[in-house]
Amino acid sequence: MQRSIPHPSRKQAAAHPSAPWWTTWVAAWQGSLHFDRSKVTAGAALRSAFGFGLPLVVGDATGHLLVGVALAAGASLAGGIGLTYTYRVRARTLLLACAANALAAFVGSLTGDNPWLSVLLAGLWGLGAGLLVAIDLPAMVIGLQACLTLIILSHFALPPAQAATEAALILAGALWQTLLALIPLPWRFAAPERAALAAVYRRLADYADHPTDSQSRAQLRDALVQAQQTIGDAPARGQGDRTLQELLAEAEAIRLNVLVLARLGPAGPSGVAAPVGARLVSAVAGALREIAVALPATPPLHARARHAITLPSLPAGNAASGSGELTIYYAALRAHVYAAQQLVRTSGTPHFAVRLPLPRQTYLRIHDVGTTLRANLTLHSSACRHALRLGAALALTTALYRLVPLPLGRGYWLPLTALLVLRPDFNATFTRGVARMLGTLVGVVLTTALVVVLAPAPALLVAANIVAAYCAFALLFANYALFTVFITVEVVFLLSFVTPQPLTLVGYRAVDTIIGGVLALALYRLWPTWERDQVPNALADRLDAVRRYADAVLAAHMQPGTYDGLAVQRLRMRARLARSNAVESVARAAQEPAPHQADADLAGGILAAADTIMQSLLALEARLLDDPARHALPDLRAFHRAVDDALCRLGAATRAQQPPPTLPDLAAALADLPATANALSDLPLVRAEADHIAHALTTIAQLLALHTPAPAANQTQPQGQGLGAPHAAS
């Protein structure tokens, strides 16, 4: 019996109806005011605020306040990076940011007395920072910080010796903050990794309670993607690394066994009695929740000796004696849950070694970065277009205050605002633009007025600066508008130590902020990067990843000796990440103005059908875990070729936004499967999963044929049909 393919995008389309530009502005305003309490980093912000404040306190106490300001500026830049990422990524990002900020400080202060050179450098720095978006989020943060440092320091033209001294002080402050962020604390060992794994096991418990619920499956997928990205696939160089990776592998195995057990339930071919399945699910869910609760807790060694982690045992295996198939998979599930319990008991051993990357890993990463940047040097790349737009915005806003005789005061707030507003996608740019302008206006006006009118003593100003820095660090991820208010307060306070702050700066900074934000938004509006253009590639990447995973799983059913669990797991992870990227792309496109939205029904239908294929492939892989040789099925060859060919054609058609060519005869390939086989007691289940895959492939072809009609030779594609719009229309 075929399962229907759901269309989750219809609900999403209702949540984001087609809207004109003014409605999009309203949505951006509402988004800028949204506050996420779960993302307040109150604890970690204490460390960053301490790293920022100590140089100021020491500088004020010793009479070297300007030295303390330079050190605090470097510490402030590194403080935000130290709040997030895993230990390894945090170390790499912080060290690269230290070098980038020091270089930008030296170049900016050395060339600040040449206006034309400042304009050129601002444009080039913006171009480079925009291209770094194509690599990853840490690279984007490094690029933004380097641009920010260049813009501010170019305002203070210094001779070469003083420029080098200023850069060295900023580097020293950033390294001081880096040292604080990398100090290994026993109770914080692998905290991000353990939190991600706890989320996985918590979602696994929900999935075990409701294995047929689509929302539980989606939440589990997202948690697994986050855990994989957090833990990474780097070679383990310690027992702690191996334990974390083994816990993730056990979670994958538990998920596969729960999936196949759910399909062996009351409605499945084995006809198992419902009470057995109910007791099984209840026991597994309870144990998984205990693991999820225990994972984040990593007390110091002296406390661990007194408080050992205890978990309840699973019920005895004789509960599953009613079915041979259920007994096999239940025994495998119990073994994986017990293994996870044991790993949790040993996963809290602290590590104090700083794990630097191996030379070969460093070479491969640099090579990968170079390849990514070269691949994005085309106008068809959203990263390239963002880089050109950002470079033009920084050059234009820098020229306005360096070359044009306008009453802009200290006009570096123009390029600063443009830098922090522009993002590669529409929603982030306009939401962040509203938040940035709102927060900066409030922070600039109130703080400058406070400094001028009250004229607080240096000690009081230092204390207020530390409080502002702490609030900025704590609210960085919770609400960008509030973060902007406090980071603006911090910047104005720091600048007040260096240069006088007349009351006229209040108006100038407010006007500069508005001009910079409006120019940035206008540039985006004139040359936008619509997510609609990226949706077809994201969906095609999802289908291609599913095809590679299907090839490995079906080939293992034909030749069990070729099954490589680790290789198949990597393919499964890539398919899951491709799905996450596609879902995010579709969601971003749905938030854009109506004329530029992607076809939500088509995108949602393709994603839902691909999910159905993956569910069936996961069930087929689960049957290989206990004994691959037991599931040998050479007659699957024709179906294997047909599925691979169909997914290849559908992926190409999706990428090209064209109707698909004729698919292989999936019905004939299904007919080649034998009706019975003595060696395969679960053959009916294999046939059922193959039927689901064939039905989903046919659904994708029908969706493409319905939503992407072939255009006539002298007629362009009608607006609103197809996944994306031509680049010329952007």
Secondary structure by P-SEA (a helix, b strand, c coil): cbbbbbcaaaaaaaacccccaaaaaaaaaaaaacccccccaaaaaaaaaaaacaaaaaaaaacaaaaaaaaaaaaaaaccccccccaaaaaaaaaaaaaaaaaaaaaaaaacccaaaaaaaaaaaaaaaaaaccccaaaaaaaaaaaaaaaaaaaccccaaaaaaaaaaaaaaaaaaaaaaacccccccaaaaaaaaaaaaaaaaaaaaccccaaaaaaaaaaaaaaaaaacccccccaaaaaaaaaaaaaaaaaaaaaaaaaacccccccccaaaaaaaaaaaaaaaaaaaaaccccccaaaaaaccbbbbbccccccccccaaaaaaaaaaaaaaaaaaaaaaaccccccccccccaaaaaaaaaaaaaaaaaacccccaaaaaaaaaaaaaaaaaaacccccccccccaaaaaaaaacccccaaaaaaaaaaaaaaaaaaaaaaaaaaaaccccaaaaaaaaaaaaaaaaaaccccaaaaaaaaaaaaaaaaaaccccccaaaaaaaaaaaaaaaaaaaaaaacccccccaaaaaaaaaaaaaaaaaaaaaaaaaccccccaaaaaaaaaaaaaaaaaaaaaaaaaaacccccccaaaaaaaaaaaaaaaaaaaaaaaaaacccccccccccaaaaaaaaaaaaaaaaaaaaaccccccccaaaaaaaacccccccccaaaaaaaaaaaaaaaaaaaaaaaaacccccccccccccccccccccccc
